[in-house]
Amino acid sequence: MAPNISLKGHQGDIFATKFSHCGNFLASAGHDRLINVWDVFDPNVKNLGFCKGHKSAILDLQWDHSLEQGSNQPPRLHSCGADKQIISWDMSDFSRLRAFRGHDDVVNSVDVSYINQSLASSSLQYDMLASGSNDCTLKLWDVRERKYSASFKVGYQVTSVAFNHGNSIIFFAGIDNTIRGINLRKHQIEYNLIGHSDTVTSISLSPSGNYLLSNAMDNTVRIWDVKPYTENESREEKVLLGATHNFEKNLLKCCWSGDEKLVSAGSADRTVNVWDVETGQLKHRLGGHNGSVNETTMHPDSHIIASGSSDKTVWLGELGAEST
């Protein structure tokens, strides 16, 4: 039995909260322009340090997919924000590695490419970043270069981006309500996921890479089949109800559990919502926050969930077996 823990230290709304892929670290960031890094398995969830360098609110975070076994240090972290920048951070000393500039407006979302396991010990291995912005572009970045390597004009504000497992497709969504996937080799759209009736605020690829989760201002969370070949022409698998949006118009995020049995999403009604993927039923509705829950993140290996809110706190706790 483990207690729920409230993590305090931010001086503004928290917009992004992410577990590292090894599960040992938790990062949170938001309006105060700081990234706090926490030791998940420390009895007091120790604050390991913070990253400082953004000039405005931080809107999204992503850990890279580097192999972490045998290392006591977290991997690199990538962030983006209202200052039009993407920044990569060295978590060994919380220093800035590189700032990427090229967007002309707020950068809402960043994602990092998946590692080719056959190159795991190769010095040729490196990350690519994808970013989506209010400047109506989707950009691709080589982390070894300061300038973007590709830019796609999409005609509307982009709110969320996600690589597929092969790094050949970037899924993206925005204020036109449709989720699309662009083939990076052919430079053409291969996926059009139609179903939401309002702005899509977040998309998240499942751990297997077969499904995509989306949260939108139409107050629905949806699961999509994004396998290359499927008999379901619409690709829509489930519509999940319970999470709400309000006049604040925050980009509320969603996530998968490591075993793909559960999905979760932030909600403007100050609750954390968790659904059973197989049944589509709401399994948990968790309270505790005093403001909009802007992001939830689920531990890759344990039934631990964290949530970041406009009330300036992160809640960390363990999910029970029973519905609430």
N, C-alpha and C positions, 0 to 999 in steps of 0.2 A: 504494500500500500504506500503510495507516494502522494504527498500533498500537492495541490496546485500552488504555483509560485508566481508572484507578480514581480516582474523585472522593471525596475525604475531607473531613470537616468536621463531619459530624453526630455527636452524642454519644449517640444512641439508635437504636432500630430505625427503618428507613425504610419508611413505609407507602404513600407516593404519589410518583410520578415522571411528569412530563408534558412533552413537547415543545410549544412554542407552535405555532400553526397556520402561521406563516411558517417555522418550523424553525430560527430563529436562536437560540432560547433554550430552556433546560431548567430546570425547577423540580423540587425535591425537598423532601420534608417527612416528619415522623414524630413519634416519641415525645419528641424534645427540644423540641417546640413551635416550632421555627424552620422557615422556608421559605428554602432556598438557591436562588439564581438563577445559572445558569451561561451563559457565552457559548460556544455549541456549536462555532463555527468559529474561535475563538481557538486558536493552536497548543497552548496549555497548558490549554484549556478554563477560562478565567479565571472565578473567582467574582465576579460583578458586585455582589453584596450579599445581604442577607437581610431577611426580614420577621419582625417580632416582635410578638406581641399575643395569640396564643392562650394560654389558661391550662391547657391539657391537650393530649394527643396530637392531632396533625393526621392525619386519616384519608383525606382526598381533596382533590384539586386540579383546577381546570379553568381554562384560559385562555379569555377571551372571543373572539368571532369577528370583532372589529373588523378592518377592512382595514388591513394593515400596510405595503403598498407605499410606498416613499419615506420611510419612517420608520426612524430608528435606535433608537427606543425600543420596548420590548415593550409589548403591550397590557395591559389589566387582568387580574388574576389573582383567582380566587375559591377559598376554602378552607373546609373544615368539619372539625369534630373532636369529641372527647370532652367538651369544655366546653359542648356544646349550641349552639354558635354557628356561623354562616356569616359570613365576613369577605371583603370586597372590598378589593383592594390596588392602589395606584397604583405601577406599576413604574418610573416615571421617578425616584422617590426612595424607593421601597419603604415608603411610608407607608400607613397604614390609611385607606381611604376611608369605609367604613361597616361596622358590625357588625349582623347581623340576628339577632334573638333571638325565639323563639317556640316552639321545641321544648322538650319536658320531659325529654329524655334524649339520649344520644349521637347525634350526626348522622353517619351512616356515609357518605353520598354526596351530591354536589352536581353539577348539570349546568347549562349556560348555553344559552339559546336561540340559534337560528341567525339570522343577519342576513338581512333582506329586501334583496336586492341593488338593487332599484329605489329603496330608501330610503338607499342607502349614503352619499349626501352630504347627507342631510336632518338637520336638527336635531331632528326628531321621533323619530329612531332611538334605541332603548334596549334594554337586555337584560332578560330575565326569567331567574330562577333557579328550579330545582326542587331539592328536598332530600328525602332519606329518612332516617328515624330509628328508633331503638329504642323511641320512644314510640308506634310503630304508626301513624304518620301520614306522609303525603306532602304537602308544602307547596309552594306557588307564591309567588314573591316578585317584586315590581316593584323594580328596583334603585334607583329614585328614592324609595322609601318604606321605612320601618324595619319596618313590620308586614307580615306575610304577607297576600297578596291572596286566597288560597284555601287550604283545608286539607281533606284527604280522609282519613278514618279507614278503615284497611284491615284492622285486626284482627290484625296480626302485625308483627313487626319488619321494617323495610324496609332492605335492605342496599345496593341500587344503583338509580339512576334515570338515564334518558336521554330527552331530547327527540327527536322525529322532525324531519325537515328542515322541515316546515311549521309546527312549533311547535303543532300541533293535538293531538298525542298525547304523553303522557308514559308511556314504558315503565318499569316498576318490578318489582323482584323482592325476595324475602326468604326467611324461614325456612320458608315453606310449599311451597317447591320449584317453584312455578309463576311464569312471567313473564307479566305482564299489561300491557295498554296502555289508559290511560283517555283518553277523548275529552274535551278541556277545554271544548269548546263544549256538548256534551250532558251532561257530567258522568256518563258511563256507561262501563263497560268494553267495549272493542271487540276486544281481543286476549286470548286465553288460550293461552299457549304451554306445552304439557304434555309433559314428557319427562324432566326431571331427577328424581332420587329422593332428593336431599338439598339442603340450603341452597344457594341461588344466591348466590355471593359477588361477582359482577361482571357487568354487561352493557355492551356497547359497540356503537354504531351505526356501520355501514360508511360510508365517505366518500360513496358514492352515495346513502345513505339507504335502500337496498333490503333490506339484511340486518342482522340483529342477532347479535352474538356473546355467548356466555355461558360463564362458568366456575362450577363448582359443586363442593360437597364430596363428590359422588358420583364424583369423579375423572374427569369428562368435561368437555370443552369442546365446545359445540354452536353450529352456525350455523343461523339461522332466516330464512325468507323473510318479510319484513314489508311487502312491497308491498301496496297496498290490495286488489288482486285477484290471486289466485293459484290454480292448479289443485291445488296440494298442500294438502290439507285440514288436515294436521297442522302444516304450515309448517316442519317440521324438515327441513333440507337435509343436514347432515352431523354425525356424532359423531366427535370427535377425541380420541385417547387419548395419554397420556404425562405429563400434568401431574398431580401428586398433592397431596393435603391431608393434614394430620396432626392430632395432639391439640392443637396450638396454636390451631386454628380461626381463623386469620387470614383476612381478606377478600381473598383473592388475586385480582388483577385481570387483565384480558385486553385485547387491542387489535388494530387492523387496520394494515396497511401502507397508504401513501397510494394505491397503485395497486390495492388490494384483492386482490392475488395471494397475500399471506401474512397469517397471523394468528399472534399470540403470546400466551402466558400465563405468569404466574408459577407457581412450583411449590415445595412445601414441601421437596422433596428437594435444594434448593440449585441447581437448574438452570433455565435459560431455554429454553422449548420454542417452536419455530417450525414451523408447518405450511404446506404448500402447499394453498391453498384449492381448486384444481381437483381434485386427486387425494385430498385428505384425509390425505396421508401426512406423517409427521414428517420435516421437512427438516433441521432443526438442533436439537441439544441442547447447549447452551453451559454450561460450568462456570465456575468462578472464584470464586463466592461461598461463604462459610462459614456461611450461615444461610438461612432461608427467603427465596425471592425473592417479594416481596409485590406488585410491579408491574413490568411491562415496558411500554415505550412505543417506538413505531417512528416514525422521522422521516417527515414528510409527502412529501418529495421525493427523499430519498436512502436507500440501503440501510444506514442507521445505526440501531442499536437501543441503548436504555439500559435498565438494570434497577436497581431499588432493593431492598435486602435488610435483613433483621434483623441482618446483620453490620455495619450502620452505614455501608456504602459503596454508591456508585453506580458501576456499570460502564458504560462507553460504548465502543462498537466498531462495526465495519463487518461486515456479513454477507457471507461469501464465496459463490461460486456453487455450491460442492459441498456435499453433505449431510455432516453430521458425526455 
